[in-house]
Amino acid sequence: MWRFSKHALIRLDERGYSQDLILKILREEVPSIVLPSPREATVDLYFSKIDSKYLLIVVDKSSYAVITVRPMRKKEKQTFIQEIESE
C-alpha cells in the first residue's frame, strides 16, 4: 500500500534505514506521534523511535507515498521523549 519516492529511497540508503523499518512505523507497530504538516494539507509527519533510532517520516497521505526520512532534530527528539513519556 505505501510506496517510496525516489528521494526517500536515496535517503534510506544514505542513512542505513530499511523499508521494513519504516513500514513498521507507518503500520503503527511502534509508538509514534503523527502531526499534520504546517505547509501541505495532504502531508503528515510521523515522529517515532525504533531500534534506538529517532526518526521523522514525511508522507503524502493522499497517495500513500513516503516522501523522505531523516533523524529527528534535537528539539524534536526532546519533545517526542516528553510526549511519549507523559502517555
PDB file of N, CA, C and O in Angstrom:
ATOM      1  N   MET A   1       0.828  -1.185   0.000  1.00  0.00           N
ATOM      2  CA  MET A   1       0.000   0.000   0.000  1.00  0.00           C
ATOM      3  C   MET A   1       0.880   1.260   0.000  1.00  0.00           C
ATOM      4  O   MET A   1       0.664   2.145  -0.827  1.00  0.00           O
ATOM      5  N   TRP A   2       1.854   1.363   0.893  1.00  0.00           N
ATOM      6  CA  TRP A   2       2.764   2.502   0.885  1.00  0.00           C
ATOM      7  C   TRP A   2       3.805   2.328  -0.203  1.00  0.00           C
ATOM      8  O   TRP A   2       4.280   1.218  -0.445  1.00  0.00           O
ATOM      9  N   ARG A   3       4.161   3.425  -0.859  1.00  0.00           N
ATOM     10  CA  ARG A   3       5.242   3.386  -1.837  1.00  0.00           C
ATOM     11  C   ARG A   3       6.285   4.422  -1.425  1.00  0.00           C
ATOM     12  O   ARG A   3       5.981   5.375  -0.708  1.00  0.00           O
ATOM     13  N   PHE A   4       7.494   4.225  -1.879  1.00  0.00           N
ATOM     14  CA  PHE A   4       8.602   5.106  -1.527  1.00  0.00           C
ATOM     15  C   PHE A   4       9.012   5.928  -2.750  1.00  0.00           C
ATOM     16  O   PHE A   4       9.229   5.381  -3.832  1.00  0.00           O
ATOM     17  N   SER A   5       9.115   7.236  -2.568  1.00  0.00           N
ATOM     18  CA  SER A   5       9.590   8.095  -3.649  1.00  0.00           C
ATOM     19  C   SER A   5      11.067   7.802  -3.899  1.00  0.00           C
ATOM     20  O   SER A   5      11.746   7.227  -3.047  1.00  0.00           O
ATOM     21  N   LYS A   6      11.555   8.196  -5.061  1.00  0.00           N
ATOM     22  CA  LYS A   6      12.983   8.022  -5.353  1.00  0.00           C
ATOM     23  C   LYS A   6      13.832   8.724  -4.306  1.00  0.00           C
ATOM     24  O   LYS A   6      14.844   8.190  -3.851  1.00  0.00           O
ATOM     25  N   HIS A   7      13.414   9.920  -3.930  1.00  0.00           N
ATOM     26  CA  HIS A   7      14.139  10.681  -2.915  1.00  0.00           C
ATOM     27  C   HIS A   7      14.201   9.902  -1.592  1.00  0.00           C
ATOM     28  O   HIS A   7      15.258   9.818  -0.966  1.00  0.00           O
ATOM     29  N   ALA A   8      13.072   9.340  -1.177  1.00  0.00           N
ATOM     30  CA  ALA A   8      13.034   8.578   0.075  1.00  0.00           C
ATOM     31  C   ALA A   8      13.962   7.368   0.010  1.00  0.00           C
ATOM     32  O   ALA A   8      14.651   7.066   0.984  1.00  0.00           O
ATOM     33  N   LEU A   9      13.987   6.673  -1.128  1.00  0.00           N
ATOM     34  CA  LEU A   9      14.859   5.507  -1.273  1.00  0.00           C
ATOM     35  C   LEU A   9      16.335   5.901  -1.173  1.00  0.00           C
ATOM     36  O   LEU A   9      17.141   5.177  -0.588  1.00  0.00           O
ATOM     37  N   ILE A  10      16.676   7.045  -1.745  1.00  0.00           N
ATOM     38  CA  ILE A  10      18.055   7.534  -1.649  1.00  0.00           C
ATOM     39  C   ILE A  10      18.401   7.827  -0.192  1.00  0.00           C
ATOM     40  O   ILE A  10      19.469   7.442   0.285  1.00  0.00           O
ATOM     41  N   ARG A  11      17.501   8.506   0.513  1.00  0.00           N
ATOM     42  CA  ARG A  11      17.752   8.853   1.917  1.00  0.00           C
ATOM     43  C   ARG A  11      17.825   7.605   2.793  1.00  0.00           C
ATOM     44  O   ARG A  11      18.653   7.539   3.702  1.00  0.00           O
ATOM     45  N   LEU A  12      16.978   6.622   2.533  1.00  0.00           N
ATOM     46  CA  LEU A  12      17.047   5.366   3.298  1.00  0.00           C
ATOM     47  C   LEU A  12      18.417   4.730   3.144  1.00  0.00           C
ATOM     48  O   LEU A  12      19.030   4.303   4.122  1.00  0.00           O
ATOM     49  N   ASP A  13      18.886   4.671   1.916  1.00  0.00           N
ATOM     50  CA  ASP A  13      20.186   4.062   1.637  1.00  0.00           C
ATOM     51  C   ASP A  13      21.311   4.855   2.306  1.00  0.00           C
ATOM     52  O   ASP A  13      22.194   4.274   2.937  1.00  0.00           O
ATOM     53  N   GLU A  14      21.276   6.171   2.168  1.00  0.00           N
ATOM     54  CA  GLU A  14      22.313   7.028   2.766  1.00  0.00           C
ATOM     55  C   GLU A  14      22.380   6.887   4.283  1.00  0.00           C
ATOM     56  O   GLU A  14      23.460   6.917   4.872  1.00  0.00           O
ATOM     57  N   ARG A  15      21.221   6.733   4.905  1.00  0.00           N
ATOM     58  CA  ARG A  15      21.147   6.740   6.369  1.00  0.00           C
ATOM     59  C   ARG A  15      21.089   5.347   6.982  1.00  0.00           C
ATOM     60  O   ARG A  15      21.034   5.202   8.203  1.00  0.00           O
ATOM     61  N   GLY A  16      21.100   4.330   6.139  1.00  0.00           N
ATOM     62  CA  GLY A  16      21.137   2.959   6.634  1.00  0.00           C
ATOM     63  C   GLY A  16      19.835   2.461   7.235  1.00  0.00           C
ATOM     64  O   GLY A  16      19.851   1.609   8.123  1.00  0.00           O
ATOM     65  N   TYR A  17      18.708   2.979   6.767  1.00  0.00           N
ATOM     66  CA  TYR A  17      17.397   2.529   7.225  1.00  0.00           C
ATOM     67  C   TYR A  17      16.818   1.573   6.190  1.00  0.00           C
ATOM     68  O   TYR A  17      17.103   1.695   4.999  1.00  0.00           O
ATOM     69  N   SER A  18      16.013   0.629   6.639  1.00  0.00           N
ATOM     70  CA  SER A  18      15.369  -0.294   5.709  1.00  0.00           C
ATOM     71  C   SER A  18      13.911   0.122   5.475  1.00  0.00           C
ATOM     72  O   SER A  18      13.303   0.808   6.297  1.00  0.00           O
ATOM     73  N   GLN A  19      13.376  -0.309   4.344  1.00  0.00           N
ATOM     74  CA  GLN A  19      11.965  -0.045   4.059  1.00  0.00           C
ATOM     75  C   GLN A  19      11.090  -0.718   5.103  1.00  0.00           C
ATOM     76  O   GLN A  19      10.075  -0.161   5.519  1.00  0.00           O
ATOM     77  N   ASP A  20      11.480  -1.918   5.530  1.00  0.00           N
ATOM     78  CA  ASP A  20      10.704  -2.654   6.531  1.00  0.00           C
ATOM     79  C   ASP A  20      10.621  -1.874   7.842  1.00  0.00           C
ATOM     80  O   ASP A  20       9.569  -1.839   8.480  1.00  0.00           O
ATOM     81  N   LEU A  21      11.718  -1.256   8.240  1.00  0.00           N
ATOM     82  CA  LEU A  21      11.747  -0.446   9.458  1.00  0.00           C
ATOM     83  C   LEU A  21      10.726   0.687   9.359  1.00  0.00           C
ATOM     84  O   LEU A  21       9.979   0.939  10.305  1.00  0.00           O
ATOM     85  N   ILE A  22      10.697   1.356   8.233  1.00  0.00           N
ATOM     86  CA  ILE A  22       9.779   2.478   8.021  1.00  0.00           C
ATOM     87  C   ILE A  22       8.331   1.984   7.973  1.00  0.00           C
ATOM     88  O   ILE A  22       7.434   2.628   8.519  1.00  0.00           O
ATOM     89  N   LEU A  23       8.110   0.858   7.329  1.00  0.00           N
ATOM     90  CA  LEU A  23       6.747   0.316   7.240  1.00  0.00           C
ATOM     91  C   LEU A  23       6.205  -0.087   8.609  1.00  0.00           C
ATOM     92  O   LEU A  23       5.003   0.028   8.847  1.00  0.00           O
ATOM     93  N   LYS A  24       7.056  -0.552   9.504  1.00  0.00           N
ATOM     94  CA  LYS A  24       6.610  -0.871  10.870  1.00  0.00           C
ATOM     95  C   LYS A  24       6.044   0.370  11.542  1.00  0.00           C
ATOM     96  O   LYS A  24       5.036   0.298  12.245  1.00  0.00           O
ATOM     97  N   ILE A  25       6.687   1.494  11.328  1.00  0.00           N
ATOM     98  CA  ILE A  25       6.204   2.745  11.902  1.00  0.00           C
ATOM     99  C   ILE A  25       4.878   3.151  11.259  1.00  0.00           C
ATOM    100  O   ILE A  25       3.931   3.513  11.957  1.00  0.00           O
ATOM    101  N   LEU A  26       4.814   3.091   9.941  1.00  0.00           N
ATOM    102  CA  LEU A  26       3.597   3.505   9.234  1.00  0.00           C
ATOM    103  C   LEU A  26       2.421   2.582   9.513  1.00  0.00           C
ATOM    104  O   LEU A  26       1.268   3.006   9.441  1.00  0.00           O
ATOM    105  N   ARG A  27       2.705   1.318   9.831  1.00  0.00           N
ATOM    106  CA  ARG A  27       1.637   0.364  10.197  1.00  0.00           C
ATOM    107  C   ARG A  27       1.285   0.450  11.675  1.00  0.00           C
ATOM    108  O   ARG A  27       0.495  -0.348  12.181  1.00  0.00           O
ATOM    109  N   GLU A  28       1.877   1.426  12.367  1.00  0.00           N
ATOM    110  CA  GLU A  28       1.598   1.687  13.780  1.00  0.00           C
ATOM    111  C   GLU A  28       1.970   0.520  14.683  1.00  0.00           C
ATOM    112  O   GLU A  28       1.284   0.245  15.668  1.00  0.00           O
ATOM    113  N   GLU A  29       3.069  -0.174  14.341  1.00  0.00           N
ATOM    114  CA  GLU A  29       3.557  -1.275  15.169  1.00  0.00           C
ATOM    115  C   GLU A  29       4.432  -0.772  16.315  1.00  0.00           C
ATOM    116  O   GLU A  29       4.751  -1.525  17.235  1.00  0.00           O
ATOM    117  N   VAL A  30       4.811   0.486  16.255  1.00  0.00           N
ATOM    118  CA  VAL A  30       5.597   1.114  17.321  1.00  0.00           C
ATOM    119  C   VAL A  30       4.956   2.460  17.654  1.00  0.00           C
ATOM    120  O   VAL A  30       4.302   3.060  16.800  1.00  0.00           O
ATOM    121  N   PRO A  31       5.137   2.945  18.896  1.00  0.00           N
ATOM    122  CA  PRO A  31       4.542   4.241  19.263  1.00  0.00           C
ATOM    123  C   PRO A  31       5.071   5.376  18.382  1.00  0.00           C
ATOM    124  O   PRO A  31       6.271   5.494  18.136  1.00  0.00           O
ATOM    125  N   SER A  32       4.156   6.182  17.929  1.00  0.00           N
ATOM    126  CA  SER A  32       4.503   7.316  17.071  1.00  0.00           C
ATOM    127  C   SER A  32       3.609   8.495  17.393  1.00  0.00           C
ATOM    128  O   SER A  32       2.526   8.346  17.959  1.00  0.00           O
ATOM    129  N   ILE A  33       4.083   9.657  17.024  1.00  0.00           N
ATOM    130  CA  ILE A  33       3.265  10.866  17.074  1.00  0.00           C
ATOM    131  C   ILE A  33       3.095  11.300  15.623  1.00  0.00           C
ATOM    132  O   ILE A  33       4.074  11.483  14.899  1.00  0.00           O
ATOM    133  N   VAL A  34       1.846  11.462  15.210  1.00  0.00           N
ATOM    134  CA  VAL A  34       1.554  11.858  13.834  1.00  0.00           C
ATOM    135  C   VAL A  34       0.948  13.258  13.865  1.00  0.00           C
ATOM    136  O   VAL A  34      -0.066  13.504  14.519  1.00  0.00           O
ATOM    137  N   LEU A  35       1.595  14.163  13.142  1.00  0.00           N
ATOM    138  CA  LEU A  35       1.128  15.544  13.077  1.00  0.00           C
ATOM    139  C   LEU A  35       0.922  15.957  11.627  1.00  0.00           C
ATOM    140  O   LEU A  35       1.651  15.509  10.742  1.00  0.00           O
ATOM    141  N   PRO A  36      -0.067  16.807  11.382  1.00  0.00           N
ATOM    142  CA  PRO A  36      -0.230  17.320  10.018  1.00  0.00           C
ATOM    143  C   PRO A  36       0.892  18.306   9.710  1.00  0.00           C
ATOM    144  O   PRO A  36       1.382  19.004  10.598  1.00  0.00           O
ATOM    145  N   SER A  37       1.283  18.353   8.468  1.00  0.00           N
ATOM    146  CA  SER A  37       2.303  19.304   8.042  1.00  0.00           C
ATOM    147  C   SER A  37       1.739  20.723   8.132  1.00  0.00           C
ATOM    148  O   SER A  37       0.582  20.952   7.779  1.00  0.00           O
ATOM    149  N   PRO A  38       2.542  21.668   8.598  1.00  0.00           N
ATOM    150  CA  PRO A  38       2.059  23.048   8.626  1.00  0.00           C
ATOM    151  C   PRO A  38       2.019  23.687   7.234  1.00  0.00           C
ATOM    152  O   PRO A  38       1.486  24.783   7.065  1.00  0.00           O
ATOM    153  N   ARG A  39       2.588  22.992   6.236  1.00  0.00           N
ATOM    154  CA  ARG A  39       2.672  23.579   4.892  1.00  0.00           C
ATOM    155  C   ARG A  39       1.735  22.947   3.870  1.00  0.00           C
ATOM    156  O   ARG A  39       1.219  23.634   2.989  1.00  0.00           O
ATOM    157  N   GLU A  40       1.516  21.647   3.986  1.00  0.00           N
ATOM    158  CA  GLU A  40       0.725  20.930   2.971  1.00  0.00           C
ATOM    159  C   GLU A  40      -0.403  20.149   3.636  1.00  0.00           C
ATOM    160  O   GLU A  40      -0.162  19.408   4.589  1.00  0.00           O
ATOM    161  N   ALA A  41      -1.614  20.304   3.153  1.00  0.00           N
ATOM    162  CA  ALA A  41      -2.774  19.645   3.747  1.00  0.00           C
ATOM    163  C   ALA A  41      -2.727  18.129   3.627  1.00  0.00           C
ATOM    164  O   ALA A  41      -3.269  17.435   4.487  1.00  0.00           O
ATOM    165  N   THR A  42      -2.098  17.599   2.591  1.00  0.00           N
ATOM    166  CA  THR A  42      -2.083  16.145   2.383  1.00  0.00           C
ATOM    167  C   THR A  42      -0.874  15.462   3.010  1.00  0.00           C
ATOM    168  O   THR A  42      -0.715  14.247   2.884  1.00  0.00           O
ATOM    169  N   VAL A  43      -0.024  16.227   3.684  1.00  0.00           N
ATOM    170  CA  VAL A  43       1.221  15.668   4.228  1.00  0.00           C
ATOM    171  C   VAL A  43       1.120  15.508   5.742  1.00  0.00           C
ATOM    172  O   VAL A  43       0.655  16.401   6.451  1.00  0.00           O
ATOM    173  N   ASP A  44       1.572  14.335   6.220  1.00  0.00           N
ATOM    174  CA  ASP A  44       1.671  14.061   7.650  1.00  0.00           C
ATOM    175  C   ASP A  44       3.121  13.812   8.018  1.00  0.00           C
ATOM    176  O   ASP A  44       3.918  13.354   7.199  1.00  0.00           O
ATOM    177  N   LEU A  45       3.449  14.123   9.269  1.00  0.00           N
ATOM    178  CA  LEU A  45       4.791  13.908   9.802  1.00  0.00           C
ATOM    179  C   LEU A  45       4.705  12.849  10.896  1.00  0.00           C
ATOM    180  O   LEU A  45       3.996  13.028  11.887  1.00  0.00           O
ATOM    181  N   TYR A  46       5.426  11.752  10.715  1.00  0.00           N
ATOM    182  CA  TYR A  46       5.462  10.680  11.700  1.00  0.00           C
ATOM    183  C   TYR A  46       6.761  10.805  12.496  1.00  0.00           C
ATOM    184  O   TYR A  46       7.853  10.736  11.933  1.00  0.00           O
ATOM    185  N   PHE A  47       6.632  10.990  13.807  1.00  0.00           N
ATOM    186  CA  PHE A  47       7.773  11.014  14.706  1.00  0.00           C
ATOM    187  C   PHE A  47       7.763   9.700  15.482  1.00  0.00           C
ATOM    188  O   PHE A  47       6.759   9.356  16.106  1.00  0.00           O
ATOM    189  N   SER A  48       8.873   8.967  15.446  1.00  0.00           N
ATOM    190  CA  SER A  48       8.879   7.664  16.079  1.00  0.00           C
ATOM    191  C   SER A  48      10.286   7.250  16.486  1.00  0.00           C
ATOM    192  O   SER A  48      11.278   7.757  15.961  1.00  0.00           O
ATOM    193  N   LYS A  49      10.351   6.318  17.433  1.00  0.00           N
ATOM    194  CA  LYS A  49      11.620   5.715  17.839  1.00  0.00           C
ATOM    195  C   LYS A  49      11.521   4.216  17.589  1.00  0.00           C
ATOM    196  O   LYS A  49      10.575   3.558  18.023  1.00  0.00           O
ATOM    197  N   ILE A  50      12.515   3.691  16.881  1.00  0.00           N
ATOM    198  CA  ILE A  50      12.572   2.257  16.623  1.00  0.00           C
ATOM    199  C   ILE A  50      14.040   1.855  16.538  1.00  0.00           C
ATOM    200  O   ILE A  50      14.843   2.522  15.885  1.00  0.00           O
ATOM    201  N   ASP A  51      14.374   0.759  17.205  1.00  0.00           N
ATOM    202  CA  ASP A  51      15.764   0.274  17.225  1.00  0.00           C
ATOM    203  C   ASP A  51      16.743   1.369  17.626  1.00  0.00           C
ATOM    204  O   ASP A  51      17.786   1.533  16.992  1.00  0.00           O
ATOM    205  N   SER A  52      16.418   2.111  18.661  1.00  0.00           N
ATOM    206  CA  SER A  52      17.220   3.223  19.199  1.00  0.00           C
ATOM    207  C   SER A  52      17.429   4.368  18.200  1.00  0.00           C
ATOM    208  O   SER A  52      18.308   5.206  18.395  1.00  0.00           O
ATOM    209  N   LYS A  53      16.634   4.404  17.146  1.00  0.00           N
ATOM    210  CA  LYS A  53      16.709   5.480  16.150  1.00  0.00           C
ATOM    211  C   LYS A  53      15.468   6.359  16.288  1.00  0.00           C
ATOM    212  O   LYS A  53      14.340   5.867  16.294  1.00  0.00           O
ATOM    213  N   TYR A  54      15.695   7.657  16.400  1.00  0.00           N
ATOM    214  CA  TYR A  54      14.601   8.629  16.457  1.00  0.00           C
ATOM    215  C   TYR A  54      14.414   9.179  15.048  1.00  0.00           C
ATOM    216  O   TYR A  54      15.291   9.860  14.516  1.00  0.00           O
ATOM    217  N   LEU A  55      13.262   8.876  14.449  1.00  0.00           N
ATOM    218  CA  LEU A  55      13.048   9.197  13.037  1.00  0.00           C
ATOM    219  C   LEU A  55      11.873  10.132  12.809  1.00  0.00           C
ATOM    220  O   LEU A  55      10.898  10.138  13.561  1.00  0.00           O
ATOM    221  N   LEU A  56      11.993  10.915  11.758  1.00  0.00           N
ATOM    222  CA  LEU A  56      10.881  11.697  11.225  1.00  0.00           C
ATOM    223  C   LEU A  56      10.627  11.173   9.818  1.00  0.00           C
ATOM    224  O   LEU A  56      11.526  11.150   8.977  1.00  0.00           O
ATOM    225  N   ILE A  57       9.391  10.754   9.575  1.00  0.00           N
ATOM    226  CA  ILE A  57       8.997  10.256   8.259  1.00  0.00           C
ATOM    227  C   ILE A  57       7.947  11.211   7.707  1.00  0.00           C
ATOM    228  O   ILE A  57       6.935  11.478   8.356  1.00  0.00           O
ATOM    229  N   VAL A  58       8.193  11.718   6.517  1.00  0.00           N
ATOM    230  CA  VAL A  58       7.264  12.641   5.867  1.00  0.00           C
ATOM    231  C   VAL A  58       6.525  11.857   4.790  1.00  0.00           C
ATOM    232  O   VAL A  58       7.145  11.280   3.897  1.00  0.00           O
ATOM    233  N   VAL A  59       5.190  11.838   4.880  1.00  0.00           N
ATOM    234  CA  VAL A  59       4.380  11.079   3.929  1.00  0.00           C
ATOM    235  C   VAL A  59       3.290  11.941   3.321  1.00  0.00           C
ATOM    236  O   VAL A  59       2.805  12.889   3.938  1.00  0.00           O
ATOM    237  N   ASP A  60       2.915  11.594   2.101  1.00  0.00           N
ATOM    238  CA  ASP A  60       1.740  12.175   1.461  1.00  0.00           C
ATOM    239  C   ASP A  60       0.611  11.170   1.659  1.00  0.00           C
ATOM    240  O   ASP A  60       0.570  10.129   1.004  1.00  0.00           O
ATOM    241  N   LYS A  61      -0.300  11.492   2.567  1.00  0.00           N
ATOM    242  CA  LYS A  61      -1.355  10.535   2.919  1.00  0.00           C
ATOM    243  C   LYS A  61      -2.374  10.332   1.801  1.00  0.00           C
ATOM    244  O   LYS A  61      -3.077   9.322   1.787  1.00  0.00           O
ATOM    245  N   SER A  62      -2.464  11.264   0.874  1.00  0.00           N
ATOM    246  CA  SER A  62      -3.430  11.106  -0.216  1.00  0.00           C
ATOM    247  C   SER A  62      -2.960  10.079  -1.249  1.00  0.00           C
ATOM    248  O   SER A  62      -3.784   9.424  -1.887  1.00  0.00           O
ATOM    249  N   SER A  63      -1.660   9.937  -1.415  1.00  0.00           N
ATOM    250  CA  SER A  63      -1.128   8.977  -2.393  1.00  0.00           C
ATOM    251  C   SER A  63      -0.356   7.831  -1.733  1.00  0.00           C
ATOM    252  O   SER A  63       0.230   6.995  -2.420  1.00  0.00           O
ATOM    253  N   TYR A  64      -0.359   7.798  -0.407  1.00  0.00           N
ATOM    254  CA  TYR A  64       0.373   6.772   0.352  1.00  0.00           C
ATOM    255  C   TYR A  64       1.833   6.691  -0.095  1.00  0.00           C
ATOM    256  O   TYR A  64       2.361   5.611  -0.360  1.00  0.00           O
ATOM    257  N   ALA A  65       2.466   7.855  -0.170  1.00  0.00           N
ATOM    258  CA  ALA A  65       3.860   7.919  -0.603  1.00  0.00           C
ATOM    259  C   ALA A  65       4.743   8.426   0.530  1.00  0.00           C
ATOM    260  O   ALA A  65       4.435   9.426   1.179  1.00  0.00           O
ATOM    261  N   VAL A  66       5.838   7.723   0.753  1.00  0.00           N
ATOM    262  CA  VAL A  66       6.850   8.197   1.688  1.00  0.00           C
ATOM    263  C   VAL A  66       7.704   9.199   0.921  1.00  0.00           C
ATOM    264  O   VAL A  66       8.320   8.854  -0.088  1.00  0.00           O
ATOM    265  N   ILE A  67       7.741  10.431   1.396  1.00  0.00           N
ATOM    266  CA  ILE A  67       8.458  11.494   0.704  1.00  0.00           C
ATOM    267  C   ILE A  67       9.925  11.511   1.111  1.00  0.00           C
ATOM    268  O   ILE A  67      10.812  11.581   0.260  1.00  0.00           O
ATOM    269  N   THR A  68      10.177  11.448   2.420  1.00  0.00           N
ATOM    270  CA  THR A  68      11.558  11.417   2.907  1.00  0.00           C
ATOM    271  C   THR A  68      11.593  10.879   4.328  1.00  0.00           C
ATOM    272  O   THR A  68      10.568  10.784   5.002  1.00  0.00           O
ATOM    273  N   VAL A  69      12.786  10.532   4.762  1.00  0.00           N
ATOM    274  CA  VAL A  69      13.030  10.021   6.115  1.00  0.00           C
ATOM    275  C   VAL A  69      14.326  10.650   6.602  1.00  0.00           C
ATOM    276  O   VAL A  69      15.322  10.707   5.880  1.00  0.00           O
ATOM    277  N   ARG A  70      14.288  11.122   7.845  1.00  0.00           N
ATOM    278  CA  ARG A  70      15.512  11.697   8.414  1.00  0.00           C
ATOM    279  C   ARG A  70      15.509  11.494   9.922  1.00  0.00           C
ATOM    280  O   ARG A  70      14.465  11.230  10.519  1.00  0.00           O
ATOM    281  N   PRO A  71      16.691  11.620  10.538  1.00  0.00           N
ATOM    282  CA  PRO A  71      16.726  11.586  12.008  1.00  0.00           C
ATOM    283  C   PRO A  71      16.033  12.824  12.567  1.00  0.00           C
ATOM    284  O   PRO A  71      16.046  13.890  11.950  1.00  0.00           O
ATOM    285  N   MET A  72      15.432  12.670  13.735  1.00  0.00           N
ATOM    286  CA  MET A  72      14.832  13.833  14.380  1.00  0.00           C
ATOM    287  C   MET A  72      15.927  14.824  14.763  1.00  0.00           C
ATOM    288  O   MET A  72      17.055  14.442  15.075  1.00  0.00           O
ATOM    289  N   ARG A  73      15.573  16.077  14.730  1.00  0.00           N
ATOM    290  CA  ARG A  73      16.466  17.118  15.231  1.00  0.00           C
ATOM    291  C   ARG A  73      16.409  17.107  16.760  1.00  0.00           C
ATOM    292  O   ARG A  73      15.502  16.521  17.352  1.00  0.00           O
ATOM    293  N   LYS A  74      17.362  17.743  17.377  1.00  0.00           N
ATOM    294  CA  LYS A  74      17.499  17.703  18.834  1.00  0.00           C
ATOM    295  C   LYS A  74      16.214  18.127  19.557  1.00  0.00           C
ATOM    296  O   LYS A  74      15.770  17.437  20.475  1.00  0.00           O
ATOM    297  N   LYS A  75      15.620  19.239  19.158  1.00  0.00           N
ATOM    298  CA  LYS A  75      14.394  19.714  19.817  1.00  0.00           C
ATOM    299  C   LYS A  75      13.217  18.790  19.543  1.00  0.00           C
ATOM    300  O   LYS A  75      12.379  18.574  20.419  1.00  0.00           O
ATOM    301  N   GLU A  76      13.149  18.243  18.336  1.00  0.00           N
ATOM    302  CA  GLU A  76      12.086  17.287  18.005  1.00  0.00           C
ATOM    303  C   GLU A  76      12.204  16.052  18.898  1.00  0.00           C
ATOM    304  O   GLU A  76      11.206  15.545  19.410  1.00  0.00           O
ATOM    305  N   LYS A  77      13.421  15.582  19.076  1.00  0.00           N
ATOM    306  CA  LYS A  77      13.662  14.400  19.912  1.00  0.00           C
ATOM    307  C   LYS A  77      13.258  14.677  21.363  1.00  0.00           C
ATOM    308  O   LYS A  77      12.617  13.836  21.994  1.00  0.00           O
ATOM    309  N   GLN A  78      13.622  15.833  21.894  1.00  0.00           N
ATOM    310  CA  GLN A  78      13.268  16.189  23.267  1.00  0.00           C
ATOM    311  C   GLN A  78      11.753  16.244  23.441  1.00  0.00           C
ATOM    312  O   GLN A  78      11.219  15.731  24.424  1.00  0.00           O
ATOM    313  N   THR A  79      11.071  16.859  22.497  1.00  0.00           N
ATOM    314  CA  THR A  79       9.612  16.944  22.555  1.00  0.00           C
ATOM    315  C   THR A  79       8.981  15.563  22.453  1.00  0.00           C
ATOM    316  O   THR A  79       8.049  15.244  23.192  1.00  0.00           O
ATOM    317  N   PHE A  80       9.491  14.743  21.535  1.00  0.00           N
ATOM    318  CA  PHE A  80       8.973  13.385  21.357  1.00  0.00           C
ATOM    319  C   PHE A  80       9.094  12.602  22.658  1.00  0.00           C
ATOM    320  O   PHE A  80       8.136  11.963  23.092  1.00  0.00           O
ATOM    321  N   ILE A  81      10.266  12.650  23.278  1.00  0.00           N
ATOM    322  CA  ILE A  81      10.500  11.911  24.525  1.00  0.00           C
ATOM    323  C   ILE A  81       9.536  12.393  25.607  1.00  0.00           C
ATOM    324  O   ILE A  81       8.964  11.570  26.323  1.00  0.00           O
ATOM    325  N   GLN A  82       9.344  13.688  25.740  1.00  0.00           N
ATOM    326  CA  GLN A  82       8.426  14.227  26.731  1.00  0.00           C
ATOM    327  C   GLN A  82       6.990  13.755  26.471  1.00  0.00           C
ATOM    328  O   GLN A  82       6.283  13.367  27.400  1.00  0.00           O
ATOM    329  N   GLU A  83       6.571  13.792  25.218  1.00  0.00           N
ATOM    330  CA  GLU A  83       5.207  13.401  24.874  1.00  0.00           C
ATOM    331  C   GLU A  83       4.967  11.909  25.099  1.00  0.00           C
ATOM    332  O   GLU A  83       3.936  11.528  25.653  1.00  0.00           O
ATOM    333  N   ILE A  84       5.882  11.083  24.688  1.00  0.00           N
ATOM    334  CA  ILE A  84       5.718   9.632  24.824  1.00  0.00           C
ATOM    335  C   ILE A  84       5.748   9.230  26.300  1.00  0.00           C
ATOM    336  O   ILE A  84       4.966   8.382  26.729  1.00  0.00           O
ATOM    337  N   GLU A  85       6.641   9.832  27.066  1.00  0.00           N
ATOM    338  CA  GLU A  85       6.733   9.502  28.500  1.00  0.00           C
ATOM    339  C   GLU A  85       5.515   9.978  29.273  1.00  0.00           C
ATOM    340  O   GLU A  85       5.176   9.386  30.298  1.00  0.00           O
ATOM    341  N   SER A  86       4.855  11.016  28.818  1.00  0.00           N
ATOM    342  CA  SER A  86       3.686  11.534  29.537  1.00  0.00           C
ATOM    343  C   SER A  86       2.427  10.709  29.279  1.00  0.00           C
ATOM    344  O   SER A  86       1.428  10.882  29.976  1.00  0.00           O
ATOM    345  N   GLU A  87       2.459   9.823  28.296  1.00  0.00           N
ATOM    346  CA  GLU A  87       1.276   8.994  27.990  1.00  0.00           C
ATOM    347  C   GLU A  87       1.174   7.805  28.895  1.00  0.00           C
ATOM    348  O   GLU A  87       0.241   7.012  28.770  1.00  0.00           O
TER     349      GLU A  87
END
